[in-house]
Amino acid sequence: MDTPRVIEGDLQARDLRFVILASRFNEFVVEALVRGALDTLRRHGASDKQIDIVRVPGAYDMPLVARRLALGRRYDAIIAVGAVIRGQTSHYEHVAGECAAGLSRVSAETGVPVAFGVLTTENTEQAIDRAGGKAGNKGSDAAASALELVNLLRRLEA
């Protein structure tokens, strides 16, 4: 009996170019996400020459810059990392929602993978846990997703 053909991406950086799009707001958390993303890319064969880091003021600003980066066609994938931590106002919902929707739209409209490593947490403790603490490092997870997506898209084009 035949088995279905499986097409998936791998985690090899090869000749790929990446940009880590990092928010400066909540920088004490975001820097751990950047380190996690860098570590993952390097462990899978990327050299520092294949990686750029672009910093924006906050998560709300990420979609605009991600779109510009994607349209420039210099990068194979964008790894967005940031931290939106709930406060006592509805500001959190607006920022988190617009950031997520905007980054998703950039990816869909340009065909350039935008990996979502933007934390949306209830408190600082949860953010720290997801930036290298008990819950792993979501920057590292986003970098792995970017690697896999780029390689999958290349296989689908072949």
N, C-alpha and C positions, 0 to 999 in steps of 0.2 A: 504494500500500500504506500502511495506517495505521501509525503508530508509537505505542508505548505512552506513556501519559501519565506524566510524571515529577513527583513531588511531593517537594520538598526545601525546607529552610530557607535563609534568607539571613543575612547578617551585619549587619543593621540594628538598632540599639538601640531606635529609636522611643520608645515610652512604657514600656519595660520597666524592671523593678527587679531589681537584682542584689545579692547579698551575697557577699563574699569571706570565706571561713572559713579563717583562717590559724593554723597551729600556731606557738607561740613556741619550741618545741624546735628546735635548729639554725637559730636566727633569722638568722644571717649568710647562710644560703642562702635561707630562706623570704622574706626581705624582697625579694630580687631577683625571686622568683616573684610576689609581690604587685605590684611595680612593673610586671612584664610583663603581668599581668592588667589592671591599671588602664590601661596604655597601649593595649592592644587594645580595651577597652571604649570608651575615649575616642575612639580613631581611628574607631570605627564608630558614633559619634553619641551615646554616653551622656554625660550631664553628671554631675558629682560628686553632685548631688542624687538621682540614680538608683542610687547605689552606696553600700553600707555595708560596713564591714570589722568582722568579729567575730573576736576572738583567743581561742584555747583553749590550755591548757598544752602538749598534745602531740597527735600523730596519733591515738593511741588514744581520745582524748576527742572526736574529730570527729563520729562517728556520732550520739552523743547530742545534741549541739548542732545538728547538721544536721537531725535529726528535729524538734526543737523549732522551728527556723526554718521548715522546710517546712510543718509543721502550722499555723503562724501565718498562712500564706497571704499574707504581706506581699511576698514575693519571687517573681519568675518563675523564677529559677534561682539555684542555689548553686554557687559556684566554690571547691572545696576545694584549698588549697595547703599543702604541708608537705614535710618531708624526713625519711625514715627511712634512716639510714646504718648498714650492717652493722657490728657490733662483734665481739667475740670470744665472745659467748654466743648462745644461741638466742632471746634477747629480740627480736631483729630480726624473725624469722619471725612471732612472735605479734603484734607491733604492726602490722607491714605487712599481714598477713592479715586481722586484725580490722578495721583501718581500711578496707581495700578492700571487704571483704564488707559491713561496716556501712553504708558510704556507698551502695553499690549497692542494698542493701535499702531504705534511706530513699527513694531515687529510685523504686524499683519500687512501694513501698507507698503513697507519697503522690502520685505523678504529677508531682512537682516535679523537674526535671532537676538532678542533682548531677554537675558536671563534675569529673573526677578529675585534679588537678594535684599529687598527692602523689608526690614522688620516692621511689623505693626503689632505693638504689644500694649498690654494694659498698664504696665509699670516698668520701671528701670530694671528691677530684678529679672523679669522675663527677658528683657532685651539683652542683658549681660549673659544670661543662660544660653541664648541663641547666637551669641557672638563669641563662642569659644568655651562656654561654660558647660553645664550639665546637658544641654540640648544640642550639643555640637556647634558647628559654625556654618551659618546659612550663607556666608560669603563663599566658603569652600563649596557648598552644595550648588550655589548658582554658577560657579566657574565650571564645575563638572557638567552641569546641564548645558552650558554654552558649548563646551567641547563636544558633547554627544550630539547636540542639535546641528552644529556646523557639519560634522562628519556624516550625519544622517542625510542632511540636505544635499551634500556632495554625492552621496551614493544614489539618491533619488534622481539627480540630474544625469548620472552616468548611464 
